[in-house]
Every structure is written in structure tokens, then in C-alpha cells.
């Protein structure tokens, strides 16, 4: 075995240990804290009688059907969500 191989392997191994162990501990703590937070949120929602809102799917295809491919983008109609958004865009 080369004379430099063992000391180099020890340095590389200790570098990995020096970075890997704290990183693994931090990731484990973050994982368990996220699980604890989710548990606490579920308990609070159950206590207050709150149910999660269902996801809303918006169908925007109908609004974009009237666009013409050969029109420049500025001439094509833009969907407006509410009056405040229309004022901001103008």
C-alpha cells in the first residue's frame, strides 16, 4: 500500500464524518419537527372543527379558445380575475 493512501483516506473519511453526521442529525430533527407540526395542526383543526378545504380546479381552456394563432400577443384578449386586477394592469 502506498504511504500516502492511508493518511489521505483518513483525512477524507474524517471530512465526511465532520460534515455528514451534523447534516444527518439536522435532517432527522427537521423531519421529526415537520411530523410533529402536522400532528399539532391536525389536532388543532379537529379541536376547532375545521375541515380542510377541497382543492379547486379552474378550467381556463374556454377563455383561451378565442385566441387566434396569427394575432400578435398584444391584440389577444387577457382573462381578468377581478376589477382591481384590471385597474393594476391598465
N, C-alpha and C positions, 0 to 999 in steps of 0.2 A: 504494500500500500504506500502511496506517496506520502511524504512527510507533511505536506500542506493540506491533504484531503481531510483528515480527521479534524484539525482545528477549524477549517473552513466549514465543515459540516456542523460543528458545534456552534459556531457563530450564526450560521443560517438557522439552525434549529432554535437557538435561544431568541433570535429575532422573531421567528414565527410564534414562539411561546409568548414573548413580550407583547406582541400585537394581538395574537389570536385569542388568548384567554380573556383579556378585558373586553374584547369585541364580543366574544361568545356570551360572557356574563351580561353585558349591556343588552344584547339582543334577547336573551332569555328574560331579563327583567321587563323589557318593553313588551314582549309577548304576553307575559302574565298580567301586566298592568292593563293592557288592552282588553284581555278577557275579563278582568275584574271590573273595568269600566262598563263593558257591555252588560255584565251581570247587574251592576248597580242601576244602569239606565232601565233595564227591563223590570227590575223591582220597583223603581220609582214610577214607571209608566203603569204597572199593574196596580200600584197603590192609589194612583190618581185616576185610574180607569181610562187611560189614554190608549187608543189603539193606533198602530202605525198607519199613516195614510197610504192608500194604494197608489202605485205609480201611474201617471197619466201619460198616455201615448198620444202625441199630436200627429195628425196626418196633414203634412204640408204639401203633399203632392198635388192636391187640387189647386192650390194657389200658384204653383209654378207651371201648370199645364198651359197657361195662356202665353207663356214666353215664346217668342219667336227666335229661332236659332240665328237668323241672319241679322237681327236687330243689334245695335250696339248695347252694351250693358246699361248705359245711362238712360236709354229710351224704354227699357223694360220696367214693368211695374214692380214695386217693392212691397212686400206684405208689411203692414203696420199693426203692431200689437195693441197700442192704446194711443190716446191723444197726446200724452206727454212725450212719448217716443217720437211721434210725428213732429212735434214742435222742436225737439232736440235735433232731429235730422235736417230740418229746414234751415 
